[in-house]
Amino acid sequence: MHQDLIQIRDATVAFGPVKAVDAVSLAIRPGETVGLIGESGSGKSTLARLLVDLVRPSAGAILFDGRDLATLEGPARRAYRRDAQMIFQDPVASLSPRMTVGRLLAEPLTIHGIDRGQAWVDVLELLRRVGLPETILGKYPHQVSGGQARRVGIARALVLRPRLVVADEPTAGLDVSVQGDLVNLMSELQRDFGLTYLLVSHNLNVVRAMADRFAVMYLGQLIEVGPARRIFAAPAHPYTRALIAATPRLDPDRRHEPPLLTGEIPNPADLPPGCRFQTRCPLVDDHCRAVEPPPSELADGRTVRCHKPLI
C-alpha cells in the first residue's frame, strides 16, 4: 500500500502565456486534510481541478495510489472519477436546475451502474447523514436555502463513497454559525467515511479548524507547506505572515494586526525575474529581484520558497 493517497509531481497547467499552476509538487496522505490557501488568482482552483480530472497537466504528473492518472483508460479512469469527487463553491450553479434534489443525488449512482432500488436506499441514508429532511428530495436547487444547498453539494460528492474529496470554498458566503455547522459536519463525515480532503478556502479560520497541513499558493507556486498549527503560529514566508495577520480574530479583545501587503501583484503573463513575491515583500533586496528562490526544507520539516524565511 502506498503511503500517500495522491501525489502531485512538478505539475504545470498553462493557459497561453499564464502558468496557473507552475511546477507544483504536493503529497496528501490517506485521512489527511490539507488546506490550500491564497488570494484569488493564485491558482488554487486550477490545482483543485487537477485532482478530480477536470483539468489535465501540461507537464508533470498526478499519481493516485501510485498510478499516474495519465495512464488510466476506460474502467480505470471511470473508477478514479468515482474515488475523487469535488464539492463546488456554488452548489446551485453546479447542479442542473431542471433536476430535483432526489434525481441529482441518485444520478451519480445510476451512471455508475447501481440498481435504482439500492440507489434510493443510499440516497436516503446519505440525506440523513448530512442533516437534510426527505421533503427536500422533491425540490429544485433554487428552492433550498444556502446552507441546505451546501449540504446537497456535500451529499452529491459523497454518494459514490469517494476516497478523496476536493472542497472548493465550501463555506463561502454563509453566516458564521452556518459555516461552523458545515465544518463540524465535514469533520464528522471524514471520520465516519475515512475521507481525505483537499480544502480550498480564503477563510483561514475555517481552514485552521479542519486542516492538518497548510499549502500556501501564490501566482501558481506553493510557497509554504507544513503543519497547520505551526504555520499559523509562526509563518515562515512573508506572504503567509501577511495572510494570517489579515485574518479576523475570533477574540474581540485581541488587537487586529494591520495587513502587511503593499505593492502591486505582477502580471501573471509577464512575471519579473527572481522571486515573484518581490513587488509586495517588505524584505525584498537585489538578490530576491534577481534569483528565484527554490523550495527548501526548514529544520521543522516545512517547505518554503523564500531567501529570507522568518524563522
Helices and strands as residue ranges (DSSP letters): E 6-15, E 18-28, E 33-37, H 44-51, E 59-64, E 67-68, G 69-71, H 75-83, E 84-87, H 91-94, H 101-111, H 116-129, G 134-138, G 141-143, H 146-158, E 164-168, H 176-193, E 196-200, H 204-210, E 213-218, E 221-227, H 228-233, H 238-245, H 286-290, E 296-297, E 303-304
